[in-house]
């Protein structure tokens, strides 16, 4: 399972500060940025993904829009990079669930 979070800040006063704090919150929860306003995190089960949603709601900014959804690995693997560099994590790990060091 993957959780994908889409951020859509507005131009209202204080929005930049609130969204910077929320991005830091997402990083502290283990999310990785795909793009500046798109974050994703792998979780082993749907139940674990659903338990993370209250933590996402906890520090939501009051302006703009934040959309979060759950994707299966099969759905996520259908994404493809049309241009740009593939991030190191996607290149090395791909859809593997376990990494042995």
C-alpha positions in Angstrom: 0.0 0.0 0.0 1.1 3.5 -0.6 -0.3 6.7 0.7 -0.1 9.7 -1.6 -0.6 13.2 -0.3 -1.2 16.1 -2.7 -0.8 19.7 -1.4 -2.4 22.7 -3.0 -1.5 25.9 -1.0 -3.2 29.2 -1.6 -1.7 32.7 -1.8 -3.3 33.8 1.5 -1.2 35.3 4.2 0.6 32.8 6.5 0.0 29.9 4.0 3.7 29.5 3.2 4.6 29.1 6.8 1.8 26.6 7.5 2.6 24.5 4.5 6.4 24.5 5.3 5.5 23.2 8.8 3.2 20.6 7.2 5.9 19.4 4.8 8.2 19.0 7.7 5.5 17.0 9.5 5.1 14.7 6.5 8.9 14.1 6.3 8.9 13.3 10.1 6.2 10.7 9.4 8.4 9.0 6.8 6.9 10.5 3.6 9.2 11.1 0.6 8.6 13.9 -1.9 7.9 12.9 -5.5 7.5 16.5 -6.5 7.4 19.7 -4.4 3.7 19.2 -3.5 3.3 15.5 -3.9 4.5 13.1 -1.1 4.3 9.3 -0.8 4.9 6.6 1.8 4.9 2.8 1.6 3.0 0.9 4.3 2.7 -2.9 4.4 -1.1 -3.1 4.9 -4.3 -1.1 4.4 -4.9 -1.1 8.1 -1.5 0.5 8.8 -2.3 3.1 6.1 -5.7 3.9 7.6 -4.1 4.3 11.1 -1.8 7.0 9.7 -4.7 9.3 8.5 -5.4 10.8 12.0 -1.7 11.9 12.1 -2.1 13.5 8.7 -5.2 15.4 9.9 -3.5 16.5 13.1 -1.4 19.3 11.6 -3.3 20.3 8.5 -3.1 24.0 7.6 -6.4 25.8 7.6 -6.0 27.3 4.1 -5.6 25.6 0.7 -6.4 21.9 0.0 -4.7 18.7 1.0 -5.8 15.4 -0.7 -4.7 12.0 0.6 -5.4 8.6 -0.8 -4.3 5.0 -0.7 -2.9 3.2 -3.7 -2.0 -0.5 -4.0 1.5 -1.3 -5.2 0.0 -2.5 -8.5 -1.7 0.9 -9.0 1.5 2.8 -8.0 3.7 0.7 -10.3 1.6 1.9 -13.3 3.0 5.4 -12.8 5.8 6.2 -15.2 8.3 9.1 -15.5 7.8 10.8 -18.8 10.7 13.3 -18.3 13.2 14.0 -15.6 15.4 11.8 -13.5 14.0 8.8 -11.6 14.8 9.3 -7.8 17.5 7.1 -6.4 15.0 5.3 -4.1 12.7 4.4 -7.1 15.7 3.3 -9.2 17.3 1.1 -6.5 14.2 -0.3 -4.7 11.4 -0.1 -7.2 8.4 -1.9 -5.8 10.4 -4.3 -3.5 9.0 -4.4 0.0 12.1 -5.6 1.8 15.6 -4.4 1.5 18.4 -6.6 2.9 21.6 -4.7 3.7 
